[in-house]
C-alpha cells in the first residue's frame, strides 16, 4: 500500500472522527453551562415572583387599603349619602339567549 493511500483510507477518517468528537464535546460543555445559567435565572425569577406576590397581597390587605384610601382623601360615606334604588329585576338581571332559554326549559321538564 502506498503512503498516500494509507493516509487517505486510514489516517484521514480517524482524524475526521477525532475532530467531530472534540467538536461535539465542546458543544456539550457549552450547552451544559447554558443550562446551568438558565436554571439559576429561573430560580432567581421564582424568588422574585414570590416576593412580588407577597408585596401585592400586602398592598391589597384591607388594613393597607384603608390607609391608602385615607391618604387619598377618601372616607366612609355618611348614612344620608347612601341611596338605595328600587329597580325591577329585569333591569339588572342578565339576559339569556334563545339557546340557553331552550335548554333551561328542556331541563326543567
N, C-alpha and C positions, 0 to 999 in steps of 0.2 A: 504494500500500500504506500502510495506517495504521501509525502509530508502534508501537502495542501489538501488532499482528500481526507486524511486523518483529521486535520483541523476542521474542515467543513462538516464532516459526519459526526464527530465526537465532541470536540472541544467547543465549537460554536454553540451547539444546542445546550451543552452543560452550562456555559456562561450565560446564555439567554435565560435558562431556568433559575440560575442563581440571582440574576438581575431581577427577574419577576418576583422571586421570593423576598428579596430585600425590599423592593418597592412596596409589596403588599404588607410587609411588616411595618414599614414606615407609615402607611395609611392607617393600619390598625392602631398604632400608637397615637396618631393624631386624632382619630375618632374616639379613642378612649379618653383622651384629655378633653375633647369637646363634650362628651357625655358627662364627665365629672363637673365641668363648668356649668352645664345646663342643670344638673341635679342641685348644685349649690345655689344657683339662681332661683330655681323652683322652691327650694326650702326658704330662701330669703323672702321671696314674694309671698309664700304661705304665711310666714310670721308677720309680714307687713299687712297682709289681708286680715289676719286675726286681730291685729292692733286696731286697724281701721274699723272693723266690725264692732269692736268694743267701744270705740270712740263714738260711733254712730248711735249705738244703744244707749250710751251715757247721755248723749245730746238729746235723744228722744224721750228720756225719762220724764215723767210728769213733774218731778221736782225742778229739773232744769228748765223745762218748758215754761213753768210758772215764772222763774227768774227772768228768762228771756222776754216773756210777754210783759212783765213789769218794767223791764228796762226799755222796751219799745213803747211804753206808754199805754199799754192795754190794761184793762181792769175788768173785774166781774161786772156783769150787767145788773142794773138796778131792777127791782121787781116790776116797776111800772114801764120799763123799756122792752119787756118781752111781750110779744103779741102772738096769740095763737089764732090761726086762721082755720076756720071750718070749711073744708072743701069736699066736694063729692069724691068718693073713692075712685071714680073713673078718671079724674084729672091727674092723679099721681100713680095709679096702678099701671104696670107695664102692659102695653097692648100686645096681644098674641096674634100670630099669623094664622092663616086658614089651615095650614098643615098641623100645627100644634093643637088647634081647636078640634080638628078632626080626630086626632089621636086621643085627646083627653075625653072625647065623647065615647070612643070605642073602648077605652079602658074602664070607664065607669059602668058600662052596661054589661 
